[in-house]
Amino acid sequence: WVLRAPPPPPPPPLPAADRVGGAPQQRQPSTSAAGAAGTPRRSVDAPGAADPGGAPRVHERSPLIQGMIESGFSREQAEVALAAVNATDKSHIPKAIEWQLKRDVEINKKESEMEREAVWFDKMDFDGYALMWGSDHKKSTIEECAEACRAWKPRPPAYYACNVFVYCPLEKCYAPAALPP
C-alpha cells in the first residue's frame, strides 16, 4: 500500500455483544440469513455498537446523502456538494458528484505531486475505488508495484493520485473493486 504516513494504531476491541450499559445480557440468536442457524450476532451488529472508527452505526436517513456516500464520498463532502447544487431529489446526485470532483481537482493534483513513501502491511484492507489497471496489471514484486503507483500521473476529470495499491504474489487473487460513478 502506498500511503503518505503510516496509519494510526488499530482501535480498541469492540464492546462484547453480551453487555449493554455494563449489565450482562442474554445473547439473542441472529435472525439474519448469516446467523439463521442460531449463532450469536457479531458484536458490530449489536444495538448501539460502534464501528472500528468509534462512530455509532447509524443508518443514513437522507437518501440524497446516502446516495453520495454510496458513490464514495464522506458524509461531510455529501452535505457540502448537495447544498452547493441545491439538490432536492435523487436526480440531483450526479450534479453534486460532478461539483465535488471539480472542487477537489486542485487538492488531488497537489497530492499527486507530493513526495510519498511506500508503506505496506500484510493482510490490510481498505475501501475505495479501483480507478486504474485492474487485475491485469501485474508486477513481480511489491517494490515494483509501489514504484508504478508512485509514477502514476493523474488524469481528468478528478486527477486522483495513486495513493493505494494491492499486491498479491499468488497465482489467483480476489480483488473486489468499486468503480467510480
C-alpha positions, 0 to 999 in steps of 0.5 A, spaced: 500 500 500 502 506 498 500 511 503 503 518 505 504 516 513 503 510 516 496 509 519 494 510 526 494 504 531 488 499 530 482 501 535 480 498 541 476 491 541 469 492 540 464 492 546 462 484 547 455 483 544 453 480 551 453 487 555 449 493 554 450 499 559 455 494 563 449 489 565 450 482 562 445 480 557 442 474 554 445 473 547 439 473 542 440 468 536 441 472 529 435 472 525 439 474 519 440 469 513 448 469 516 446 467 523 439 463 521 442 457 524 442 460 531 449 463 532 450 469 536 450 476 532 457 479 531 458 484 536 458 490 530 451 488 529 449 489 536 444 495 538 448 501 539 455 498 537 460 502 534 464 501 528 472 500 528 472 508 527 468 509 534 462 512 530 455 509 532 452 505 526 447 509 524 443 508 518 443 514 513 436 517 513 437 522 507 437 518 501 440 524 497 446 523 502 446 516 502 446 516 495 453 520 495 456 516 500 454 510 496 458 513 490 464 514 495 464 520 498 464 522 506 458 524 509 461 531 510 463 532 502 455 529 501 452 535 505 457 540 502 456 538 494 448 537 495 447 544 498 452 547 493 447 544 487 441 545 491 439 538 490 432 536 492 431 529 489 435 523 487 436 526 480 440 531 483 446 526 485 450 526 479 450 534 479 453 534 486 458 528 484 460 532 478 461 539 483 465 535 488 470 532 483 471 539 480 472 542 487 477 537 489 481 537 482 486 542 485 487 538 492 488 531 488 493 534 483 497 537 489 497 530 492 499 527 486 505 531 486 507 530 493 513 526 495 510 519 498 513 513 501 511 506 500 508 503 506 505 496 506 502 491 511 500 484 510 493 482 510 490 490 510 484 492 507 481 498 505 475 501 501 475 505 495 475 505 488 479 501 483 480 507 478 486 504 474 489 497 471 485 492 474 487 485 475 491 485 469 496 489 471 501 485 474 508 486 477 513 481 480 514 484 486 511 489 491 517 494 490 515 494 483 508 495 484 509 501 489 514 504 484 508 504 478 503 507 483 508 512 485 509 514 477 502 514 476 500 521 473 493 523 474 488 524 469 481 528 468 476 529 470 478 528 478 486 527 477 486 522 483 493 520 485 495 513 486 495 513 493 493 505 494 495 499 491 494 491 492 499 486 491 498 479 491 504 474 489 499 468 488 497 465 482 489 467 483 487 473 487 480 476 489 480 483 488 473 486 489 473 493 486 468 499 486 468 503 480 467 510 480 460 513 478 
